């Protein structure tokens, strides 16, 4: 089931990144993060809480290492 928000995936092959981001988007948010972490996928999740409108942001370790570390 889809959820309000978005998923961004980095992969050296754009087609693979697109497929992964679509697959992760339709998964349960927590399951998607766990699945990505277990496989070393560089993914960033922005999920909107429908009750509050607050955006919860989660980056996998691989995404953080590639884009968020200084």
Secondary structure, 3 states (H helix, E strand, C coil): CCCCEEEEEECCCHHHHHHHHHHHHHCCHHHHHHHHHHHCCEEEEEEECCCCCCEEEEECHHHHHHHHCC
